[in-house]
Amino acid sequence: MSLSRRGLLAAGGAVGALAATAAGTGAANAAPASGRGHGRVRTGFDRLAADGYSLLRGEKVGIVTNPTGITSDVRHIVDVMHPDDRVDLIAVFGPEHGFRGTAQAGGSEGRYDDPATGLPVYDTYLKSGQPLADVFTASGVDTVVFDIQDAGARFYTYIWTLYDCMEAAALAGKRFVVLDRPNPVTGRAALGPVLDPAFGTFVGRREISQAHGMTVTELALLFNAEFFAERPVDLRIVKMSGWRRSDFFDETGLPWVPPSPNMPTPDTALVYSGTCLFEGTNLSEGRGTTRPFELLGAEGVDHRWAAAANALDLPGVAFREAYFAPTFSKFQGKTVGGVQLHVHDREAFDPVRTGIALLVTAKRSWSGFAWRSDNWIDKLTGNTRVRTMIDAGADTDEVVGAWQADLAAFRTVRKSYLLYR
């Protein structure tokens, strides 16, 4: 593991980010609200707007966002900012699935002018380094703002859009502002294997754990200090108020917008950091159903898989024998057998351990089990260890035990960048 615990003093621009947010943004630094209930959490954007956008004053602004960039009354932040003369918004940058969310997985919207605002929309998907820096330069912006709802898993690509945009902003000499939103599955713990940099892709650029337990501002601070220390971006952040690390999304009072087409509910996010591993197999991960990542299966799978998974008595979850017919993706239009996850105690539920247990039991209970031929599972887990250990007959405890040293090291580094209790 190549991370070092340099802390915030090594972050350069990250130190300035904390100082600016803590001391210079007025209403955006109000004391956290207390109590639970509707509207308790105010997002980074809510606080930025309440302060009259003072952090962006005098700057030509571009924003990296998607349909999740909304206010508490479900207006899109671009539609709110565009007519407001207190902020000079001149460009939008769309990630995977696009700014308005019209593209499926692995797609984007390309370059166009937004019909609602007339603003130019630039495509960031699969762009990084100097090509992405050139997009920022061509747009004419001085400051790039990032505001996208994350799902809490290393292989959910928006955090790597954040990473790539930070690097490109540094190359282009642009200031970078990150507006915070909740981690929908809490920020209590980091779980799972830590990525080996040799397996870096857009589903995992750098050495963080599979479920990172951080918010996007916390990740931005970590990225800037640990991975961009030689050339940090000029970073500013705007924290939330009222959010606690133990909060699940339904405790925030905020509206949920699917951050991608196959992340329809916070329940999906709860299981995703474990069951997305089935993208690396020949089983369906439930795409094309109303319960993606909660339904898993393939032709030929029967009741034995659910029985084997339930026999493990995993905390917080039970498995139902299930049959379904995906409308797209794997097994489109065919009826397949498998399991549905039912999380009954989300405090006790460990999604990554559960995902490993399901891989182990699927392989043991169904003779047709196979990894994808491109070993995509290695990109998702960040190493070869999970695949090779399961192939060698390892049980769940053995596989989970193999990553504990790396995970402990990451947890130590992670502590330096946590902003919320």
C-alpha positions as CSV (number, residue, x, y, z in Angstrom):
1,M,0.0,0.0,0.0
2,S,1.6,3.3,-1.1
3,L,-0.5,5.7,1.0
4,S,1.4,7.7,3.6
5,R,0.0,9.6,6.6
6,R,1.1,13.0,5.7
7,G,-2.0,14.7,7.1
8,L,-3.5,18.0,6.1
9,L,-0.3,20.0,6.4
10,A,1.0,18.2,3.3
11,A,-2.1,19.0,1.3
12,G,-1.2,22.5,0.3
13,G,-4.4,23.8,-1.2
14,A,-6.4,21.4,1.0
15,V,-5.3,23.4,4.1
16,G,-6.5,26.5,2.5
17,A,-9.8,24.8,1.6
18,L,-10.5,24.1,5.3
19,A,-9.5,27.5,6.4
20,A,-11.5,29.3,3.8
21,T,-14.6,27.2,4.5
22,A,-14.2,27.6,8.2
23,A,-13.5,31.3,8.4
24,G,-14.7,33.0,5.3
25,T,-18.1,31.9,4.0
26,G,-20.5,33.4,6.5
27,A,-23.8,31.6,6.6
28,A,-22.2,28.6,5.0
29,N,-20.6,27.9,8.3
30,A,-23.6,28.0,10.6
31,A,-23.5,25.5,13.5
32,P,-24.8,22.1,12.6
33,A,-28.5,21.7,13.2
34,S,-29.7,19.3,15.9
35,G,-32.3,16.6,16.0
36,R,-33.7,14.4,13.3
37,G,-36.5,15.0,10.8
38,H,-37.3,16.6,7.6
39,G,-34.7,19.2,6.4
40,R,-32.2,18.6,9.2
41,V,-29.3,18.2,6.8
42,R,-28.2,21.2,4.6
43,T,-26.0,20.3,1.7
44,G,-22.9,22.1,0.6
45,F,-24.9,23.8,-2.1
46,D,-27.7,24.9,0.3
47,R,-25.1,26.6,2.5
48,L,-23.2,28.1,-0.5
49,A,-26.5,29.6,-1.8
50,A,-27.5,30.8,1.7
51,D,-24.3,32.8,1.8
52,G,-25.0,34.5,-1.5
53,Y,-22.3,32.5,-3.4
54,S,-19.6,34.6,-1.8
55,L,-17.1,31.8,-2.3
56,L,-17.6,32.2,-6.1
57,R,-17.8,36.0,-6.3
58,G,-15.9,37.6,-9.2
59,E,-15.2,34.1,-10.8
60,K,-16.4,32.6,-14.1
61,V,-17.9,29.4,-12.9
62,G,-18.4,25.9,-14.4
63,I,-20.0,23.1,-12.5
64,V,-19.6,19.3,-12.7
65,T,-23.0,17.9,-11.9
66,N,-25.8,15.6,-12.9
67,P,-29.5,15.0,-11.9
68,T,-28.5,14.6,-8.2
69,G,-27.4,18.2,-8.0
70,I,-30.7,19.4,-6.5
71,T,-31.9,21.7,-3.7
72,S,-34.0,20.4,-0.8
73,D,-37.1,21.5,-2.8
74,V,-35.9,19.4,-5.8
75,R,-34.9,22.2,-8.1
76,H,-31.7,21.6,-10.1
77,I,-28.9,23.7,-8.9
78,V,-28.0,24.8,-12.4
79,D,-31.5,26.0,-12.9
80,V,-31.2,27.9,-9.6
81,M,-27.8,29.4,-10.3
82,H,-28.2,30.4,-13.9
83,P,-30.7,33.3,-13.4
84,D,-29.0,34.5,-10.2
85,D,-26.8,37.5,-10.8
86,R,-24.8,36.8,-7.7
87,V,-23.0,34.0,-9.5
88,D,-21.5,34.0,-13.0
89,L,-22.3,30.4,-14.2
90,I,-21.0,30.0,-17.8
91,A,-20.5,26.2,-18.3
92,V,-21.7,22.8,-17.2
93,F,-19.6,19.6,-17.3
94,G,-21.5,16.3,-17.6
95,P,-20.1,12.9,-16.2
96,E,-21.1,9.4,-17.0
97,H,-24.9,9.2,-17.7
98,G,-24.8,12.9,-18.6
99,F,-25.7,16.2,-16.9
100,R,-29.5,15.7,-17.3
101,G,-29.1,11.9,-16.9
102,T,-30.3,10.7,-20.4
103,A,-27.5,8.1,-20.9
104,Q,-27.3,4.5,-19.6
105,A,-24.3,2.9,-17.9
106,G,-21.1,3.4,-20.0
107,G,-22.6,6.3,-21.9
108,S,-22.7,10.1,-21.8
109,E,-24.5,13.0,-23.5
110,G,-21.6,14.5,-25.5
111,R,-21.2,18.3,-26.1
112,Y,-24.4,20.3,-26.5
113,D,-26.2,23.4,-25.4
114,D,-28.7,22.8,-22.5
115,P,-32.2,23.6,-23.8
116,A,-33.4,24.9,-20.4
117,T,-30.6,27.4,-19.8
118,G,-28.7,27.8,-23.0
119,L,-25.5,27.0,-21.2
120,P,-22.8,25.0,-23.0
121,V,-22.5,21.4,-21.6
122,Y,-19.1,19.7,-22.0
123,D,-18.6,16.0,-21.7
124,T,-16.1,14.8,-19.1
125,Y,-16.8,11.1,-19.4
126,L,-13.6,9.0,-20.0
127,K,-11.5,12.2,-20.2
128,S,-8.7,12.8,-17.8
129,G,-5.3,14.5,-17.5
130,Q,-4.4,17.1,-20.1
131,P,-7.4,16.4,-22.5
132,L,-9.8,17.2,-19.6
133,A,-7.7,20.2,-18.6
134,D,-8.0,21.4,-22.2
135,V,-11.8,21.2,-21.8
136,F,-11.7,23.4,-18.7
137,T,-9.5,25.9,-20.5
138,A,-11.7,26.0,-23.6
139,S,-14.8,26.6,-21.4
140,G,-13.3,29.9,-20.1
141,V,-14.0,29.2,-16.5
142,D,-11.9,30.4,-13.5
143,T,-13.4,28.0,-11.0
144,V,-14.7,24.4,-11.4
145,V,-17.4,23.4,-8.9
146,F,-18.3,19.7,-8.2
147,D,-21.7,18.7,-6.8
148,I,-22.8,15.0,-7.4
149,Q,-24.4,12.5,-5.0
150,D,-22.0,9.5,-4.4
151,A,-23.1,6.0,-3.5
152,G,-20.3,5.1,-1.1
153,A,-18.4,2.5,-3.1
154,R,-15.0,2.7,-4.7
155,F,-16.2,1.4,-8.1
156,Y,-19.0,4.0,-8.3
157,T,-17.4,6.2,-10.9
158,Y,-18.4,9.7,-9.8
159,I,-15.6,9.8,-7.2
160,W,-13.1,9.2,-10.0
161,T,-14.8,11.9,-12.0
162,L,-14.0,14.1,-8.9
163,Y,-10.4,12.8,-8.9
164,D,-9.9,13.4,-12.7
165,C,-11.4,16.8,-12.5
166,M,-9.2,17.8,-9.6
167,E,-6.1,16.7,-11.5
168,A,-7.2,18.5,-14.7
169,A,-8.1,21.7,-12.8
170,A,-4.6,21.7,-11.3
171,L,-3.1,21.3,-14.8
172,A,-5.3,24.1,-16.2
173,G,-4.6,26.4,-13.3
174,K,-8.3,26.5,-12.2
175,R,-9.6,26.8,-8.7
176,F,-11.7,23.8,-7.5
177,V,-14.7,23.9,-5.2
178,V,-16.4,20.7,-3.8
179,L,-19.9,20.9,-2.4
180,D,-20.7,18.1,0.0
181,R,-23.6,15.7,0.1
182,P,-24.2,12.7,2.4
183,N,-22.7,9.3,2.0
184,P,-26.0,7.5,1.7
185,V,-24.9,4.4,3.6
186,T,-23.3,6.3,6.5
187,G,-19.7,7.3,7.0
188,R,-19.1,5.0,9.9
189,A,-16.5,2.6,8.5
190,A,-14.2,1.7,5.7
191,L,-14.8,-1.9,4.5
192,G,-13.3,-4.3,2.0
193,P,-10.1,-4.7,0.1
194,V,-7.9,-1.7,-0.7
195,L,-7.1,-1.3,-4.4
196,D,-3.6,-2.2,-5.7
197,P,-2.6,0.6,-8.0
198,A,-1.6,-1.9,-10.6
199,F,-5.3,-2.5,-11.1
200,G,-6.2,1.2,-11.4
201,T,-9.1,1.9,-13.8
202,F,-12.1,4.3,-13.9
203,V,-13.8,2.0,-11.4
204,G,-10.9,2.5,-9.0
205,R,-8.0,4.9,-9.7
206,R,-6.2,4.8,-6.4
207,E,-5.7,3.0,-3.0
208,I,-8.9,3.3,-1.1
209,S,-11.1,0.6,0.3
210,Q,-14.1,-0.9,-1.5
211,A,-16.6,0.9,0.7
212,H,-14.8,4.1,1.7
213,G,-17.2,5.5,4.4
214,M,-16.4,9.1,3.4
215,T,-18.1,12.1,1.8
216,V,-17.0,13.7,-1.4
217,T,-15.4,16.6,0.4
218,E,-13.5,14.2,2.6
219,L,-12.3,12.3,-0.4
220,A,-11.3,15.5,-2.1
221,L,-9.1,16.4,0.8
222,L,-7.6,12.9,0.9
223,F,-7.0,12.9,-2.9
224,N,-5.3,16.3,-2.7
225,A,-3.0,15.4,0.1
226,E,-2.2,11.8,-0.5
227,F,-2.3,11.5,-4.3
228,F,-1.7,15.1,-5.6
229,A,0.8,16.2,-3.1
230,E,3.4,17.1,-5.8
231,R,0.8,19.2,-7.7
232,P,-2.2,19.9,-5.5
233,V,-5.2,21.7,-6.9
234,D,-6.3,25.1,-5.4
235,L,-9.1,23.4,-3.4
236,R,-12.1,24.8,-1.5
237,I,-14.8,22.8,0.2
238,V,-18.3,23.6,1.6
239,K,-19.4,21.2,4.2
240,M,-22.9,20.1,5.0
241,S,-24.5,21.0,8.3
242,G,-26.6,18.6,10.4
243,W,-25.1,15.4,9.0
244,R,-23.7,12.7,11.3
245,R,-21.5,9.8,10.3
246,S,-24.1,7.4,11.6
247,D,-26.9,8.8,9.3
248,F,-28.4,6.7,6.6
249,F,-29.9,8.7,3.7
250,D,-33.5,8.4,4.9
251,E,-32.5,10.1,8.1
252,T,-31.2,13.3,6.4
253,G,-34.6,14.8,5.3
254,L,-33.1,15.2,1.8
255,P,-34.8,14.0,-1.4
256,W,-33.3,11.0,-3.2
257,V,-32.6,11.3,-6.9
258,P,-31.1,8.1,-8.6
259,P,-27.5,9.1,-9.2
260,S,-27.5,6.6,-12.1
261,P,-30.2,4.5,-13.8
262,N,-29.4,1.4,-11.8
263,M,-29.3,3.1,-8.4
264,P,-33.0,3.7,-8.0
265,T,-33.2,3.9,-4.2
266,P,-31.0,4.2,-1.1
267,D,-31.7,0.5,-0.5
268,T,-29.7,-0.1,-3.7
269,A,-26.8,1.8,-2.4
270,L,-26.9,-0.1,0.9
271,V,-26.0,-3.4,-0.9
272,Y,-24.1,-2.1,-3.9
273,S,-20.6,-2.1,-2.5
274,G,-20.9,-5.9,-2.1
275,T,-23.2,-7.1,-4.8
276,C,-21.7,-5.0,-7.6
277,L,-19.0,-7.7,-7.6
278,F,-21.4,-9.9,-9.6
279,E,-20.7,-7.6,-12.6
280,G,-17.4,-9.6,-12.7
281,T,-19.3,-12.9,-13.1
282,N,-21.6,-14.6,-15.6
283,L,-24.6,-14.0,-13.2
284,S,-27.0,-11.1,-13.5
285,E,-26.5,-8.4,-11.0
286,G,-30.2,-7.5,-11.4
287,R,-29.8,-4.8,-14.1
288,G,-33.0,-4.7,-16.0
289,T,-35.2,-5.3,-12.9
290,T,-36.8,-3.0,-10.4
291,R,-34.3,-4.2,-7.8
292,P,-30.8,-4.0,-9.4
293,F,-28.0,-5.3,-7.1
294,E,-30.7,-6.7,-4.7
295,L,-31.6,-9.5,-7.2
296,L,-28.9,-11.8,-8.4
297,G,-29.2,-14.9,-10.6
298,A,-28.6,-16.9,-13.8
299,E,-30.2,-19.7,-15.8
300,G,-29.8,-22.9,-13.9
301,V,-29.6,-21.5,-10.4
302,D,-32.2,-22.8,-8.0
303,H,-33.1,-22.9,-4.3
304,R,-29.7,-24.3,-3.2
305,W,-28.0,-20.9,-3.5
306,A,-30.4,-19.1,-1.1
307,A,-30.2,-22.1,1.3
308,A,-26.4,-22.0,1.3
309,A,-26.3,-18.3,1.8
310,N,-28.8,-18.4,4.7
311,A,-26.8,-21.2,6.3
312,L,-24.0,-18.7,6.9
313,D,-26.2,-16.7,9.2
314,L,-24.7,-13.4,8.1
315,P,-25.6,-10.4,10.3
316,G,-28.4,-8.2,9.2
317,V,-29.5,-9.9,6.0
318,A,-31.6,-12.9,4.8
319,F,-31.8,-14.4,1.3
320,R,-35.0,-15.3,-0.6
321,E,-35.1,-17.8,-3.5
322,A,-36.1,-15.6,-6.4
323,Y,-36.9,-15.8,-10.1
324,F,-36.9,-12.9,-12.5
325,A,-36.6,-11.9,-16.1
326,P,-34.3,-8.9,-16.8
327,T,-35.6,-6.5,-19.4
328,F,-32.0,-5.6,-20.5
329,S,-28.4,-6.5,-19.8
330,K,-27.5,-10.2,-18.9
331,F,-30.2,-12.7,-19.6
332,Q,-32.5,-10.1,-21.3
333,G,-36.0,-11.6,-21.6
334,K,-35.1,-14.9,-20.0
335,T,-36.3,-16.2,-16.6
336,V,-33.4,-16.8,-14.3
337,G,-33.1,-18.2,-10.8
338,G,-31.2,-16.7,-7.9
339,V,-31.6,-14.8,-4.7
340,Q,-33.0,-11.5,-3.4
341,L,-31.2,-9.8,-0.5
342,H,-33.5,-8.6,2.3
343,V,-31.6,-6.4,4.8
344,H,-33.4,-6.4,8.1
345,D,-30.8,-4.8,10.3
346,R,-28.8,-2.2,8.3
347,E,-26.7,-1.3,11.4
348,A,-25.3,-4.9,11.5
349,F,-25.2,-5.5,7.8
350,D,-21.7,-5.7,6.2
351,P,-22.2,-5.3,2.4
352,V,-18.7,-6.3,1.3
353,R,-18.5,-9.4,3.5
354,T,-22.0,-10.3,2.2
355,G,-20.9,-9.9,-1.4
356,I,-17.9,-12.2,-0.8
357,A,-20.2,-14.8,0.9
358,L,-22.5,-14.7,-2.1
359,L,-19.7,-15.3,-4.5
360,V,-18.4,-18.2,-2.4
361,T,-21.8,-19.8,-2.1
362,A,-22.7,-19.2,-5.8
363,K,-19.6,-21.0,-6.9
364,R,-20.2,-23.9,-4.6
365,S,-23.9,-24.3,-5.3
366,W,-24.1,-23.8,-9.1
367,S,-21.8,-25.7,-11.4
368,G,-22.2,-23.1,-14.1
369,F,-20.5,-20.3,-12.1
370,A,-17.8,-18.4,-14.0
371,W,-15.8,-15.2,-13.8
372,R,-16.1,-12.8,-16.7
373,S,-13.4,-13.7,-19.3
374,D,-11.7,-10.4,-18.9
375,N,-11.3,-10.9,-15.1
376,W,-13.3,-7.7,-14.5
377,I,-13.7,-9.0,-10.9
378,D,-10.0,-8.0,-10.3
379,K,-10.7,-4.4,-11.3
380,L,-13.7,-4.3,-9.0
381,T,-11.9,-5.8,-6.0
382,G,-8.7,-4.0,-6.8
383,N,-6.5,-7.2,-6.9
384,T,-6.4,-10.8,-7.9
385,R,-6.6,-12.1,-4.4
386,V,-10.4,-12.4,-4.1
387,R,-10.8,-14.3,-7.4
388,T,-7.8,-16.7,-6.8
389,M,-8.7,-17.4,-3.2
390,I,-12.3,-18.3,-4.1
391,D,-11.1,-20.4,-7.0
392,A,-8.8,-22.2,-4.6
393,G,-11.7,-23.1,-2.3
394,A,-11.3,-20.4,0.4
395,D,-14.3,-19.6,2.6
396,T,-15.7,-16.2,3.4
397,D,-13.7,-15.7,6.5
398,E,-10.4,-16.5,4.8
399,V,-11.1,-14.1,1.9
400,V,-12.1,-11.3,4.2
401,G,-9.2,-11.9,6.5
402,A,-6.7,-11.6,3.6
403,W,-7.3,-7.8,3.2
404,Q,-7.4,-6.8,6.9
405,A,-3.8,-5.4,7.1
406,D,-4.3,-3.2,4.1
407,L,-7.6,-2.0,5.3
408,A,-6.2,-1.1,8.7
409,A,-3.5,1.0,7.1
410,F,-6.1,2.8,4.9
411,R,-8.3,3.4,8.0
412,T,-5.4,5.1,9.7
413,V,-4.9,7.5,6.8
414,R,-8.6,8.1,6.4
415,K,-8.9,9.4,9.9
416,S,-7.0,12.6,9.0
417,Y,-9.6,13.7,6.5
418,L,-12.9,13.0,8.4
419,L,-14.9,16.2,8.9
420,Y,-18.0,15.1,10.7
421,R,-18.7,13.4,14.0
